[in-house]
Amino acid sequence: MDYSIKSEAPDKISDDCLIVGFYAKRKLGPTAAALDQLHDGLLTRLLKRDDIEGKTGDILLVNPLPHGKTERLLLVGLGKAEELNIAAYRKALAAAIKALKDNAVKSAASALHEAEVKGLALDGKIRQNIEVFENALYQFTQLKSDKTQIKPARLAKLNFLVDGDSHQAQAELGVKQGKAIADAMLQVRDLANLPGNICTPSYLAEQAVKLGKAHKKLKTKVLDESDLEELGMGSFLSVSKGSRQPARLIVLEYQGASAKTKPYVLVGKGLTFDAGGISLKPAANMDEMKYDMCGGASVIGALSVAAELALPINVVGLIPASENLPDGNANKPGDVVTSMAGLTIEILNTDAEGRLILCDTLTYAKRYDPVAVIDVATLTGACIVALGRHPSGLISNDDELSAQITDAGERAADRVWRLPLWDEYQEQLKSNFADIANIGGPDGGTITAGAFLSRFTKDYKWAHLDIAGTAWKTGADKGATGRPVPLLAQYLIDRAQ
């Protein structure tokens, strides 16, 4: 969709629909109040007539308007002005785009960003508009054979009304960032929604190479299994032994600063399908294990944002890509493998494979002498049990890094919740036959997974994001969400500033 900034008066706008906000007790926002005066109190009368109070997400479509060039006016409830936070604002935006879609609007102008939202400046509000609207307009249609059954959204243009030149630059920044982040989220959703027979490790690598070719400052290289063997990545390679698809380590290097500047490293789990290996998963909902590569896809998305915005920092993306399937050559419970770090690992459950490919990649990350490393993985179902599907789980060995990620998540509406990394949890990973076991029993599964990874991150600042509950939706609305691209993007933007 096309987004632009306009400084025209509301009554001069010629778009199909004008979107304005109002608050609890029918208190009109500035633009709505001006229009109400222009139309002799029409908006106030209609709100009272239909008994619409102004709760968050309330909608009133006025059609047609008696004066001005715009035929339709969409009033959107924002709740109590003093309580308008990011979550409530996004709820109101979601209601607005639903109404636009339901009424086949082709172009719209919006003043919703004039509302005061806790924690958001003008650029942040415009970013949220774009992210919410693009999310609502998204359709995965690549594999539909009958294209005539697809109803594309008619909305093609959204103008943001900005009063005067003083806010122009900030508004344009919001559009630029919002478009870059939204586009990256759509790319991630497309990749993740593809089935495992199409989106293989090699296919994922090909998409990363395409991204690298599209940006001069972004270089891509792909390590094959012989390269991984030479590096001593015995843990990573053990996972792919049961698959006919060869493993790949995808390396994306974005250079926005001098070559001497230390990079931020993002590591994303790229399991393009996870059947659990010999520790086979139950059949119910196993199709959703195509989403086990959402961490890797999100890292590709985050590098895309960095390149698109030309951020003045260096960022490295590392994506270990593999499948985890049962086979005569697959890992068996009780097998012992040797990681790149030299630690031996007893595999007690082959379905705890994500940590086996991540640990070698986290060891590989050390060669970049990073400022910080963040790994992103759909790692444990235990995270959903602990936190539900609203925040991602956060585990870190550094308080400052943890605070930076938490703050970025709050402002990006892509929240995290920190879990402890106490030494007591390491006790659960003891093995009688190797240096470490790959599971820690049924208690605190998300934390013991993080504790396992922490054994390989002692040389740098590190954080782990468990996105098992946030990377995709299940049920009737099944599909990838594009998270945590907004969080990663905000973190990188903050570092650039």
LOLUM-152415 format. One line per field, with one value per residue (C-alpha): residue number from 1; chain; z, y, x. Coordinates in steps of 0.001 Angstrom, whole numbers, always signed. Layout:
k (NUM	...)
c (A	...)
up (Z	...)
north (Y	...)
east (X	...)
REM end
This chain:
k (1	2	3	4	5	6	7	8	9	10	11	12	13	14	15	16	17	18	19	20	21	22	23	24	25	26	27	28	29	30	31	32	33	34	35	36	37	38	39	40	41	42	43	44	45	46	47	48	49	50	51	52	53	54	55	56	57	58	59	60	61	62	63	64	65	66	67	68	69	70	71	72	73	74	75	76	77	78	79	80	81	82	83	84	85	86	87	88	89	90	91	92	93	94	95	96	97	98	99	100	101	102	103	104	105	106	107	108	109	110	111	112	113	114	115	116	117	118	119	120	121	122	123	124	125	126	127	128	129	130	131	132	133	134	135	136	137	138	139	140	141	142	143	144	145	146	147	148	149	150	151	152	153	154	155	156	157	158	159	160	161	162	163	164	165	166	167	168	169	170	171	172	173	174	175	176	177	178	179	180	181	182	183	184	185	186	187	188	189	190	191	192	193	194	195	196	197	198	199	200	201	202	203	204	205	206	207	208	209	210	211	212	213	214	215	216	217	218	219	220	221	222	223	224	225	226	227	228	229	230	231	232	233	234	235	236	237	238	239	240	241	242	243	244	245	246	247	248	249	250	251	252	253	254	255	256	257	258	259	260	261	262	263	264	265	266	267	268	269	270	271	272	273	274	275	276	277	278	279	280	281	282	283	284	285	286	287	288	289	290	291	292	293	294	295	296	297	298	299	300	301	302	303	304	305	306	307	308	309	310	311	312	313	314	315	316	317	318	319	320	321	322	323	324	325	326	327	328	329	330	331	332	333	334	335	336	337	338	339	340	341	342	343	344	345	346	347	348	349	350	351	352	353	354	355	356	357	358	359	360	361	362	363	364	365	366	367	368	369	370	371	372	373	374	375	376	377	378	379	380	381	382	383	384	385	386	387	388	389	390	391	392	393	394	395	396	397	398	399	400	401	402	403	404	405	406	407	408	409	410	411	412	413	414	415	416	417	418	419	420	421	422	423	424	425	426	427	428	429	430	431	432	433	434	435	436	437	438	439	440	441	442	443	444	445	446	447	448	449	450	451	452	453	454	455	456	457	458	459	460	461	462	463	464	465	466	467	468	469	470	471	472	473	474	475	476	477	478	479	480	481	482	483	484	485	486	487	488	489	490	491	492	493	494	495	496	497)
c (A	A	A	A	A	A	A	A	A	A	A	A	A	A	A	A	A	A	A	A	A	A	A	A	A	A	A	A	A	A	A	A	A	A	A	A	A	A	A	A	A	A	A	A	A	A	A	A	A	A	A	A	A	A	A	A	A	A	A	A	A	A	A	A	A	A	A	A	A	A	A	A	A	A	A	A	A	A	A	A	A	A	A	A	A	A	A	A	A	A	A	A	A	A	A	A	A	A	A	A	A	A	A	A	A	A	A	A	A	A	A	A	A	A	A	A	A	A	A	A	A	A	A	A	A	A	A	A	A	A	A	A	A	A	A	A	A	A	A	A	A	A	A	A	A	A	A	A	A	A	A	A	A	A	A	A	A	A	A	A	A	A	A	A	A	A	A	A	A	A	A	A	A	A	A	A	A	A	A	A	A	A	A	A	A	A	A	A	A	A	A	A	A	A	A	A	A	A	A	A	A	A	A	A	A	A	A	A	A	A	A	A	A	A	A	A	A	A	A	A	A	A	A	A	A	A	A	A	A	A	A	A	A	A	A	A	A	A	A	A	A	A	A	A	A	A	A	A	A	A	A	A	A	A	A	A	A	A	A	A	A	A	A	A	A	A	A	A	A	A	A	A	A	A	A	A	A	A	A	A	A	A	A	A	A	A	A	A	A	A	A	A	A	A	A	A	A	A	A	A	A	A	A	A	A	A	A	A	A	A	A	A	A	A	A	A	A	A	A	A	A	A	A	A	A	A	A	A	A	A	A	A	A	A	A	A	A	A	A	A	A	A	A	A	A	A	A	A	A	A	A	A	A	A	A	A	A	A	A	A	A	A	A	A	A	A	A	A	A	A	A	A	A	A	A	A	A	A	A	A	A	A	A	A	A	A	A	A	A	A	A	A	A	A	A	A	A	A	A	A	A	A	A	A	A	A	A	A	A	A	A	A	A	A	A	A	A	A	A	A	A	A	A	A	A	A	A	A	A	A	A	A	A	A	A	A	A	A	A	A	A	A	A	A	A	A	A	A	A	A	A	A	A	A	A	A	A	A	A	A	A	A	A	A	A	A	A	A	A	A	A	A	A	A	A	A	A	A	A	A	A	A	A	A	A	A	A	A	A	A	A	A	A	A	A	A	A)
up (+0	-663	+2335	+2220	+4305	+3636	+5225	+3760	+5857	+6575	+4558	+1501	+1498	-1499	-385	-172	+3615	+6410	+9695	+12962	+16627	+19576	+23242	+26059	+26810	+23128	+23499	+19984	+18974	+17398	+13765	+14642	+16625	+13679	+11362	+13856	+13873	+10067	+9903	+12561	+15310	+13100	+14594	+18155	+17249	+15457	+18314	+20789	+18459	+18080	+21757	+20917	+23965	+22576	+23992	+22434	+19005	+18744	+15137	+13481	+9701	+8529	+4895	+3049	+4528	+3549	+3140	+1827	-808	+1269	+1050	+4164	+7666	+9982	+13699	+15776	+19539	+21530	+25060	+27929	+26703	+29843	+29504	+25820	+25647	+22732	+23142	+23187	+20241	+18184	+19068	+17732	+14568	+14019	+14279	+11779	+9112	+9517	+8847	+5792	+4401	+5135	+3281	+264	+751	-1879	-359	+3069	+5021	+8736	+11729	+14303	+14925	+16511	+19637	+22591	+23116	+26125	+25039	+21392	+19535	+16155	+14171	+16443	+16060	+12279	+12387	+14353	+11821	+8973	+10811	+11926	+8519	+6572	+8992	+8425	+4644	+4406	+2512	+1768	-1732	-3384	-3337	-4260	-7735	-8271	-8180	-8954	-5419	-3914	-2866	-2653	-352	-2240	+86	-1808	-298	+3146	+3732	+7156	+7886	+9501	+10659	+9315	+8173	+11708	+11968	+8365	+8939	+11942	+10102	+7076	+9362	+10747	+7236	+6226	+9316	+9346	+5701	+6147	+9220	+7763	+4504	+6464	+8505	+5306	+3955	+7172	+7095	+3486	+4250	+7383	+5829	+3038	+3642	+4488	+1071	-498	+2214	+2764	+4264	+728	-188	+2937	+1974	-1547	-153	+1998	-1059	-2979	-126	-175	-3906	-3374	-995	-1637	+2040	+2701	+1939	+2110	+2259	+2790	+4509	+3470	+5485	+4504	+5837	+9060	+9451	+8992	+11714	+14076	+14354	+15437	+17411	+14495	+11971	+14196	+13717	+9926	+9756	+9628	+6729	+2999	+2947	+3664	+6467	+5754	+7875	+6386	+7110	+6443	+7054	+6935	+7065	+7811	+9813	+9413	+9156	+12524	+14318	+16318	+15063	+16728	+15978	+15533	+15512	+14283	+14538	+11020	+11460	+8256	+9571	+12943	+13318	+16539	+15084	+16786	+19699	+17279	+17936	+18157	+14812	+15938	+14709	+13513	+10308	+12380	+12774	+9453	+11678	+13521	+11208	+12269	+14261	+11178	+9002	+11579	+11462	+7661	+8200	+10733	+8385	+5657	+7900	+8745	+5060	+3969	+6601	+6015	+9763	+10651	+12518	+11628	+11992	+11390	+10927	+11493	+10614	+11174	+8841	+8947	+9197	+12121	+10891	+11926	+9915	+10367	+10497	+12820	+16357	+18947	+22602	+24465	+21623	+22534	+20130	+20295	+19827	+18124	+21587	+22488	+25016	+24684	+24721	+25648	+23560	+25867	+23629	+19882	+19848	+21812	+18627	+18361	+21078	+19278	+16139	+18054	+20394	+17539	+15847	+19089	+19272	+15663	+16597	+18866	+15853	+15174	+18574	+18901	+20947	+21839	+20528	+20456	+19454	+18367	+18403	+18567	+21213	+23824	+24187	+27879	+27062	+26000	+29240	+31251	+29413	+26984	+23504	+24302	+25201	+24008	+26701	+27433	+29084	+29282	+30943	+30949	+32727	+30469	+27294	+28838	+29702	+26163	+24630	+27080	+26367	+22607	+22904	+24839	+22278	+19335	+20805	+20582	+24238	+26132	+29704	+31367	+33018	+35516	+34625	+38012	+38547	+40201	+36790	+35471	+37891	+35836	+32800	+34387	+32454	+33677	+30304	+28776	+29771	+29495	+28684	+26071	+28327	+32000	+32770	+32879	+35260	+33933	+30373	+28855	+31473	+31253	+27457	+28001	+30617	+28041	+25515	+28158	+28382	+24909	+25402	+28265	+26166	+25209	+26157	+25134	+25172	+24102	+22819	+22955	+20391	+20478	+21586	+19452	+16039	+14719	+15491	+15653	+15104	+12590	+12197	+11702	+10211	+10927	+12752	+11658	+15262	+16627	+13638	+15226	+18428	+16631	+14336	+17273	+19103	+16061	+15469	+19103	+18763	+15612	+17520)
north (+0	+3565	+5868	+9624	+12805	+15605	+19036	+19882	+20937	+18037	+19630	+19824	+16116	+14210	+10625	+8121	+8250	+10439	+8716	+10687	+9767	+10427	+9535	+8223	+10217	+11263	+13735	+14555	+14727	+17963	+17060	+15497	+18615	+20863	+18752	+18721	+22511	+22604	+20321	+22182	+19568	+16595	+14253	+14941	+14347	+11077	+9717	+10484	+9079	+5744	+5718	+5278	+6190	+6174	+2919	+1637	+271	+1823	+2661	+5068	+5505	+8743	+8367	+10680	+13892	+16945	+19286	+18888	+16644	+13434	+11331	+9225	+9890	+7102	+7918	+5586	+5230	+5661	+5102	+7359	+9869	+9573	+5750	+5520	+3243	+1380	-1738	+271	+2367	-751	-2101	+1102	+909	-2701	-1637	+1166	-1026	-3624	-954	+290	-3241	-3991	-843	-1334	+1964	+2573	+5533	+7112	+10001	+9615	+11911	+9107	+9863	+13212	+11309	+11344	+7764	+6848	+5950	+6977	+10085	+11044	+8776	+5836	+6368	+6454	+3314	+1546	+2654	+1114	-2116	-2709	-1860	-4031	-6888	-6707	-6528	-9517	-12608	-15749	-16667	-18097	-21691	-21066	-22435	-20598	-16933	-15867	-16840	-14403	-11072	-8559	-5603	-2471	-66	+1082	+4462	+6034	+9677	+10951	+14466	+16526	+20104	+22294	+21710	+21367	+17771	+16797	+15262	+13236	+11993	+11009	+9097	+7211	+6285	+5167	+3017	+1689	+629	-1060	-2988	-3902	-5101	-7242	-8738	-9640	-11320	-13303	-14340	-15476	-17565	-19080	-19893	-21897	-25654	-27657	-29303	-25868	-23903	-26235	-25183	-24604	-22509	-20383	-19850	-18822	-16144	-14768	-14628	-12714	-10226	-9770	-9033	-6359	-4294	-3163	-3109	-6608	-9643	-13232	-16487	-19988	-22728	-26299	-29489	-29935	-26434	-27233	-30456	-28617	-26161	-29047	-28384	-31917	-30847	-28942	-31691	-34399	-32863	-32993	-36635	-37887	-35626	-35875	-32081	-30929	-28449	-24884	-22107	-18817	-15814	-12267	-9405	-5834	-3109	+293	+1491	+1141	-2355	-1862	-1252	-4252	-5752	-6807	-10462	-11954	-15745	-17320	-20942	-22165	-25594	-25679	-28700	-30422	-33830	-34411	-36987	-40403	-38714	-38269	-35548	-36366	-36140	-33441	-30005	-31333	-29351	-26244	-27388	-25681	-22591	-23828	-21614	-18375	-17314	-17627	-15836	-13023	-12527	-12237	-9677	-7700	-7525	-6351	-3474	-2500	-2408	-612	+2105	+2262	+2098	+3302	+114	-3315	-6294	-9982	-12519	-16214	-18779	-22502	-24227	-27900	-30401	-32780	-36065	-39751	-41966	-44852	-42325	-39862	-38968	-41527	-40856	-41545	-40528	-38267	-35570	-33075	-29386	-26807	-25513	-28961	-29739	-33169	-33367	-36349	-36274	-37485	-36169	-35700	-33221	-30769	-30152	-26366	-25909	-28405	-26268	-22984	-23873	-24372	-21191	-19237	-20540	-19421	-15937	-15413	-14875	-11531	-10105	-8858	-5982	-8325	-11479	-12124	-15519	-15957	-19357	-21170	-23227	-24619	-25339	-24708	-20992	-21002	-22756	-20163	-16934	-17665	-16182	-12478	-11895	-13714	-15208	-13456	-14963	-13077	-13055	-9245	-6869	-3883	-5883	-7333	-3838	-2583	-5451	-5047	-1315	-1883	-4462	-2092	+703	-1658	-3347	-6626	-7364	-9762	-11061	-11896	-15269	-16089	-17647	-18934	-21459	-23821	-24558	-25773	-28687	-30097	-30428	-32832	-35986	-39216	-39782	-36383	-32801	-31758	-33204	-31552	-31471	-30691	-32599	-31405	-28474	-25010	-26208	-22753	-21755	-24952	-24534	-21052	-22401	-24911	-22141	-19993	-22600	-21436	-17661	-16927	-14741	-12012	-10284	-12550	-12700	-15475	-14866	-17827	-17004	-20322	-18553	-15414	-16441	-17845	-18150	-21477	-22450	-20727	-17803	-20086	-18261	-16580	-13227	-11709	-11301	-10446	-8327	-5106	-5783	-6584	-3583	-1226	-2620	-1992	+1488	+2347	+1170	+3281	+6369)
east (+0	+1101	+1644	+2255	+2100	-402	-768	-4170	-7156	-9566	-12387	-10097	-9206	-10573	-9873	-12729	-12714	-11376	-10451	-10630	-10590	-12874	-12644	-14795	-17935	-18004	-15149	-13958	-10309	-8998	-9751	-13102	-14050	-13163	-15287	-18133	-18120	-17979	-21028	-23033	-22638	-23535	-20929	-21990	-25646	-24921	-22821	-25599	-28260	-26437	-25387	-21700	-19643	-16109	-14798	-11603	-12456	-15945	-16771	-19189	-19210	-20818	-21866	-22200	-20817	-22867	-19850	-16314	-14770	-14660	-17803	-17256	-16021	-14893	-15021	-12819	-13152	-9920	-11245	-10201	-7625	-5502	-5380	-4475	-1428	+144	-1997	-5245	-4073	-3363	-6806	-8366	-6246	-7322	-10975	-10340	-8754	-11506	-14126	-12204	-12008	-15676	-16729	-14440	-12613	-9917	-8076	-8167	-6717	-6099	-5708	-5527	-1853	-2803	-3893	-1505	-309	+1825	+5349	+4960	+6080	+4623	+6957	+6130	+2391	+2657	+4776	+2060	-557	+1400	+2222	-1378	-2845	-386	-950	-4709	-4382	-2024	-3153	-1156	-2271	+851	-376	-4031	-4755	-8053	-7049	-10623	-11629	-9138	-10636	-7821	-8321	-9328	-7513	-4409	-3525	-3339	-2459	-1424	-2677	+73	-425	+2375	+5954	+7359	+6148	+6877	+10320	+9220	+6146	+8230	+10597	+7604	+6474	+9961	+10490	+6951	+7111	+10503	+9340	+5948	+7525	+9995	+7150	+5301	+8447	+8786	+5133	+5410	+8498	+7014	+3648	+5273	+5150	+8242	+8396	+8966	+10759	+13719	+17072	+18374	+15322	+15759	+19377	+18347	+16022	+18828	+21100	+18409	+18172	+21943	+21896	+19232	+21381	+24958	+25901	+24574	+26726	+25518	+27386	+26054	+28053	+27268	+27689	+31349	+32042	+30191	+32121	+35410	+34337	+33619	+29878	+29047	+25991	+24436	+25203	+23724	+20257	+20301	+21459	+17878	+16918	+17483	+17743	+21299	+21875	+22947	+24444	+23282	+25505	+24264	+26697	+25391	+28039	+26574	+29592	+33362	+34798	+36512	+33199	+32022	+28758	+25537	+24877	+21407	+21069	+17825	+16733	+15931	+14295	+12254	+10355	+10543	+8919	+10846	+13209	+13171	+11342	+8461	+5911	+2169	+357	-2094	-987	+2353	+1836	+2561	+6145	+6858	+6913	+9999	+12067	+10381	+13440	+15616	+13069	+12855	+16619	+16404	+13629	+15658	+18660	+16296	+15155	+18742	+19655	+16481	+16938	+20709	+21341	+24878	+25815	+27169	+24843	+25477	+22701	+23435	+20769	+21378	+18907	+17974	+15139	+14603	+13133	+13197	+15503	+17903	+20725	+18980	+20008	+18884	+18108	+21310	+23625	+26530	+27735	+30572	+29836	+32038	+32946	+34286	+31551	+29987	+26183	+24039	+20861	+18107	+15335	+15825	+12936	+15093	+17033	+16863	+19437	+21709	+21911	+21947	+24806	+27274	+26063	+26477	+30044	+30571	+29276	+32280	+34556	+32834	+33847	+30245	+28871	+26016	+24355	+20613	+19298	+15683	+14017	+10705	+12419	+10017	+6324	+6990	+7221	+3562	+2622	+4547	+3681	+864	+984	+1328	+5000	+8095	+10300	+13600	+16671	+19963	+23354	+23455	+21073	+21762	+21106	+17968	+16715	+17418	+15451	+12583	+12360	+12478	+9717	+7468	+7835	+7458	+4340	+6270	+6768	+9009	+9087	+12379	+12852	+15636	+18968	+20045	+22835	+20347	+18802	+22155	+21913	+19035	+21315	+23794	+24617	+26203	+27840	+28656	+29446	+25818	+22385	+20188	+17111	+16607	+13427	+9821	+10319	+11142	+11677	+12085	+14632	+16690	+16776	+18178	+20562	+21826	+22505	+24196	+26994	+28067	+27759	+30147	+32440	+29967	+26724	+23884	+20110	+17745	+14210	+11831	+9134	+7272	+4088	+4360	+5746	+2477	-1208	-2991	-6633	-8921	-6500	-3488	-547	+2763	+2703	+6017	+7128	+9648	+10728	+9334	+11276	+14542	+14123	+13504	+16526	+18748	+17280	+17987	+21597	+21984	+20852)
REM end
